[in-house]
Amino acid sequence: MFKKIRSFVFVLFITGILTACGQTQDTKEKEPQISENVSEEKKKSFGESRITEQTFEVELSQYNGKVYFVPFAPSEENQDFHIQIIQDNKVLADIPSYVPDGLSEEKFSSLDAVTFYDINYDGNTDILLIETYGSTSFAVVYYGFDADAEDYERQFISQEQLSDNITNQVEPLSIPEIRSFLSNGKRNGEFSSYQEAYEMVSRLHELEDTEEKRYNLIYFDDNDIPELVAGVNGYHTSLYTYNNGRIYTLMNHWPYGAMGNAGYEYSPGKNSLRNYNNDFAGAILYTTYMAVSNEYSMDIMAQIETYNFDDVNENGIPDENEAASIGHYSVSYINGSEATDEECASYDAGNYEYIEAVMSREELKSQL
């Protein structure tokens, strides 16, 4: 079942919405080390249109070992500004440009500043640029996906609304001022309280797009620090927790309300998440139980697959000759093995409530 959720999440991620992920338990965010000492010979190997002064060797969470961040000015071969991530002469990612509305007719002038850090607290390295087209400078944020994913999922996606909001609200437009605007200049791991941390998360959510965000504070586990819920009810939800100055993303824009996904429930104080999903109008039911690990990732405890029809030919589809058994037959499997009702029930913590976002940001701030 979770593979089904992941595939749907990936569809959303391609359009700029985020995926779920896990992350390590570091007290303070370790920002990528940037090496500006790239040899002239190496820089020349990237081609004539490279922007030499903004070419760096850097460690990004998406890749093993150091990579080269290589921006390219428009040229005869490629008339758009673009970026490549290169390792061992192989292009790992080709990042297209984002140009705000109103500047599409202007020519690329310069790439003024570059930095790399985890802007949205999901454990993946993001990219922040300041560019100039004509005489107008603007910020561009690329969220990075996904440190634990397959190669084709390790992409950098421009966050257009966030970029525009930063450009319109930060003055002067510089990397230090942008970081101050987004998080009071603090790195993840430097927050003084969960109240401060959650205010920064909610601020970022409001800047990311124009959807009406709602929030909530719930007690997912048994400690006295609540978790933050953020999302758009009926569409997607995110869940954050806080420990020792650091924000951890437990659920990152997880979708629901379509493709058979009924949403996400939690058992207050029990560290248990439950999700129901189905295929063929409920003929196949998927029940997944998850819990937060010591590394602050949402880990699968059990995936229960229940067939509410007699799948005689074992093809996983309720064929016409099997339809009569729907509602009169039921068998469950855990990790491919048939499971009893008692085995399935053993994962259930009881008293589940739907994870819902019920407050505006102003109401959240008053609660914090």
Secondary structure, 3 states (H helix, E strand, C coil): CHHHHHHHHHHHHHCCCCCCCCCCCCCCCCCCCEECCCCHHHHHHCCCCECHHHCEEECCCCCCCCEEEEEECCCCCCCCCEEEEEECCEEEEEECCCCCCCCCCCCEEEEEEEEEECCCCCCCCEEEEEEEECCEEEEEEEEEECCCCCHHHCEEEECHHHHHHHHHHCCCCCHHHHHHHHHCCCCCCCCCCHHHHHHHHHHHHHHHCCCCCEEEEECCCCCCCCEEEEEECCCEEEEEEEECCEEEEEEEEEECCCCCCCCEEECCCCCCEEEEEEEHHHCEEEEEEEEECCCCCEEEEEEEEEECCCCCCCCCCCCHHHHHHCCCCCEEEECCEEECHHHHHCCCCCCCEECCCCECHHHHHHHC
